[in-house]
Amino acid sequence: MFLLRVQLRILRAFVALNEFMDSDLEKLRIHKDHKARRNERPVWPWVVLVILLIGAGAAALQWRSASATPVVQVIRVRIPEGAVTDNDLVALNATGYIMAAHKIELASKVLGRVAWIGVEMGDKVIKGEVIVRLEDDEYKARVAQQQGLVENAQAKLDELEAGSRAEEIGEAMADLEQARADFHNAETNYNRLKALQSTSTISSQEFDDATSLLNARKAQVDARQQRLNMIKAGPRKEQIAAQRATVRQLQGALAQSALDLENTVIRAPMDSTILSRNVEVGEFVTTGFVGDRGAKGYVVSLADLNDLRVELDISQNDFSKVSSQQPCWITTDAYPDRKYDGQVDLISPEANRQKATVQVRVKVLKPDELLKPDMNATVSFLSPKKLASTQAAASVPADQRLRLTVPASAMRDGGVFVVEAGKAVKRGVTVAGQPNSNGEVEVRKGLIGGEDLIVAPPDTLKDGDAVKIQKGAN
């Protein structure tokens, strides 16, 4: 209606302006006998001006309507007498970061080039599951080489332990008998020449040769006898012991080669979640120095996300409020309406001199998939004495410790609006049952008491809209 009025006024002004222009144009009309008669002035600039004026009026009307801050009636949400609130149980609030209790940067035990990788970020793996395979041709060749050396050494040891064969003993005995026969012939010849020596029928040289041959044949018999005895006795125990040591040494080298081959397959050390993947197929993995653009030092980073801690730095002034195994509540900035139970798991045995703090770790008792390492978290350390003296201990769920009632007219689409810093903020709430005889509903979750609640929010009110509180509202 207001816009129609503005348009009528602009139209009337346009008609009056046109009449005024016609009268002025008549006065300024050039005489007929003038040589250069000018054309009449065009009307289109004025039409454009009128259209612009109409648009400006409409825009002004819309701006006025949009800038009109709604006035709302609010009431203060009151806490029932005798009710125990969460704040009554909290001895200290502190902020920190969620961390995995067991985070591992899984590295390779051997050098090699990545041949296959079977995980991505966020994958869940079980203990023993294959994550990465390295190229193993070189390691297989080393195993084959060491296996050959072991078999060769073992064969020599078996030969020594088995001793001499019957054929070898028989051969040695035959050699001994041949030596004895030669000795017997030499002895017979010697005795014959010795008997003829007195008759001067032989020369001294012949007798000396016979004597030398006899001695040689006797030495040959002794050597063949010793050889037979050695063959019958078999190898010395020191030789067998040395060969056994050689076999053990080569077996150790074989085991190391087999272990290196096995280590080309990298497995998950525990049930965990892959946090990051550091290598790709074809990249080189090392166990030593890692350059910026060279070989990689580890293949994946993983952690058990079912075992989370919150790491905090507690001021020394508040340290007396923290004790071992103290119960806690944990909330995160990402999910402020979700509360997790926790317990003090570790208190550092030393303080930080520069920060004047003591490091404390709080274990999340029942984490879920919403919690991520390095997320911000707020820990509320609960007073054990107050917990023991109230019904809000372990038997009462957190969402039932406080029950508030609000007017049913304040409900909009499963939530309510509260005023914070001059703006309407929508809060999701959980209600129980139907409105009572006073037109009130019971809120079990979403409000803590003390909020400025909009009693009857307009249908056009949205989250974040600026509002004015009606005077006299309480």
Secondary structure as the mmCIF struct_conf table of DSSP 4:
data_model
#
loop_
_struct_conf.conf_type_id
_struct_conf.id
_struct_conf.beg_label_comp_id
_struct_conf.beg_label_asym_id
_struct_conf.beg_label_seq_id
_struct_conf.end_label_comp_id
_struct_conf.end_label_asym_id
_struct_conf.end_label_seq_id
HELX_RH_AL_P HELX_RH_AL_P1 PHE A 2 LYS A 27
TURN_TY1_P TURN_TY1_P1 LEU A 28 LEU A 28
HELX_LH_PP_P HELX_LH_PP_P1 ARG A 29 HIS A 31
TURN_TY1_P TURN_TY1_P2 LYS A 32 ASP A 33
BEND BEND1 LYS A 35 ALA A 36
HELX_LH_PP_P HELX_LH_PP_P2 ARG A 37 PRO A 42
BEND BEND2 VAL A 43 VAL A 43
HELX_RH_AL_P HELX_RH_AL_P2 TRP A 44 ALA A 66
TURN_TY1_P TURN_TY1_P3 SER A 67 SER A 67
HELX_LH_PP_P HELX_LH_PP_P3 THR A 69 PRO A 70
STRN STRN1 VAL A 71 VAL A 72
STRN STRN2 VAL A 74 ARG A 76
HELX_LH_PP_P HELX_LH_PP_P4 VAL A 77 PRO A 80
TURN_TY1_P TURN_TY1_P4 GLU A 81 GLY A 82
HELX_LH_PP_P HELX_LH_PP_P5 ALA A 83 THR A 85
HELX_RH_AL_P HELX_RH_AL_P3 ASP A 86 LEU A 89
STRN STRN3 VAL A 90 ALA A 100
BEND BEND3 ALA A 101 HIS A 102
STRN STRN4 LYS A 103 LEU A 106
BEND BEND4 LYS A 109 VAL A 110
STRN STRN5 GLY A 112 ILE A 117
TURN_TY1_P TURN_TY1_P5 MET A 121 GLY A 122
STRN STRN6 LYS A 124 VAL A 125
TURN_TY1_P TURN_TY1_P6 LYS A 127 GLY A 128
STRN STRN7 VAL A 130 LEU A 134
HELX_RH_AL_P HELX_RH_AL_P4 ASP A 137 ALA A 162
HELX_RH_AL_P HELX_RH_AL_P5 ALA A 166 LEU A 196
HELX_RH_3T_P HELX_RH_3T_P1 GLN A 197 THR A 199
TURN_TY1_P TURN_TY1_P7 SER A 200 SER A 200
BEND BEND5 ILE A 202 ILE A 202
HELX_RH_AL_P HELX_RH_AL_P6 SER A 204 ALA A 233
BEND BEND6 PRO A 235 PRO A 235
HELX_RH_AL_P HELX_RH_AL_P7 LYS A 237 GLU A 262
TURN_TY1_P TURN_TY1_P8 ASN A 263 THR A 264
STRN STRN8 VAL A 265 ARG A 267
BEND BEND7 PRO A 269 ASP A 271
STRN STRN9 SER A 272 ARG A 277
TURN_TY1_P TURN_TY1_P9 VAL A 281 GLY A 282
STRN STRN10 PHE A 284 VAL A 285
BEND BEND8 THR A 287 GLY A 288
BEND BEND9 ASP A 292 GLY A 294
STRN STRN11 LYS A 296 LYS A 296
BEND BEND10 GLY A 297 GLY A 297
BEND BEND11 VAL A 299 VAL A 299
STRN STRN12 VAL A 300 ALA A 303
TURN_TY1_P TURN_TY1_P10 LEU A 305 ASN A 306
BEND BEND12 ASP A 307 ASP A 307
STRN STRN13 LEU A 308 SER A 315
TURN_TY1_P TURN_TY1_P11 GLN A 316 ASP A 318
HELX_RH_3T_P HELX_RH_3T_P2 PHE A 319 LYS A 321
TURN_TY1_P TURN_TY1_P12 SER A 324 GLN A 325
STRN STRN14 PRO A 327 THR A 332
BEND BEND13 ASP A 333 ALA A 334
TURN_TY1_P TURN_TY1_P13 PRO A 336 ASP A 337
STRN STRN15 TYR A 340 ASN A 352
TURN_TY1_P TURN_TY1_P14 ARG A 353 ALA A 356
STRN STRN16 THR A 357 VAL A 364
BEND BEND14 LEU A 365 LYS A 366
TURN_TY1_P TURN_TY1_P15 GLU A 369 LEU A 370
TURN_TY1_P TURN_TY1_P16 PRO A 373 ASP A 374
STRN STRN17 ASN A 376 LEU A 382
HELX_RH_AL_P HELX_RH_AL_P8 PRO A 384 ALA A 388
TURN_TY1_P TURN_TY1_P17 SER A 389 SER A 389
BEND BEND15 THR A 390 THR A 390
TURN_TY1_P TURN_TY1_P18 GLN A 391 ALA A 392
BEND BEND16 ALA A 393 ALA A 393
TURN_TY1_P TURN_TY1_P19 ALA A 394 SER A 395
BEND BEND17 VAL A 396 VAL A 396
HELX_RH_3T_P HELX_RH_3T_P3 ALA A 398 GLN A 400
BEND BEND18 ARG A 401 ARG A 401
STRN STRN18 LEU A 404 PRO A 407
HELX_RH_3T_P HELX_RH_3T_P4 ALA A 408 ALA A 410
STRN STRN19 ARG A 412 ARG A 412
TURN_TY1_P TURN_TY1_P20 ASP A 413 GLY A 414
STRN STRN20 GLY A 415 GLU A 420
TURN_TY1_P TURN_TY1_P21 ALA A 421 GLY A 422
STRN STRN21 LYS A 423 GLY A 428
STRN STRN22 THR A 430 ALA A 432
BEND BEND19 GLY A 433 GLN A 434
TURN_TY1_P TURN_TY1_P22 SER A 437 ASN A 438
BEND BEND20 GLY A 439 GLY A 439
STRN STRN23 GLU A 440 LYS A 445
BEND BEND21 GLY A 446 GLY A 446
BEND BEND22 GLY A 449 GLY A 449
STRN STRN24 ASP A 452 ILE A 454
BEND BEND23 VAL A 455 ALA A 456
TURN_TY1_P TURN_TY1_P23 ASP A 459 THR A 460
TURN_TY1_P TURN_TY1_P24 ASP A 463 GLY A 464
STRN STRN25 ALA A 466 ALA A 466
STRN STRN26 LYS A 468 ILE A 469
HELX_LH_PP_P HELX_LH_PP_P6 GLN A 470 GLN A 470
TURN_TY1_P TURN_TY1_P25 LYS A 471 GLY A 472
#
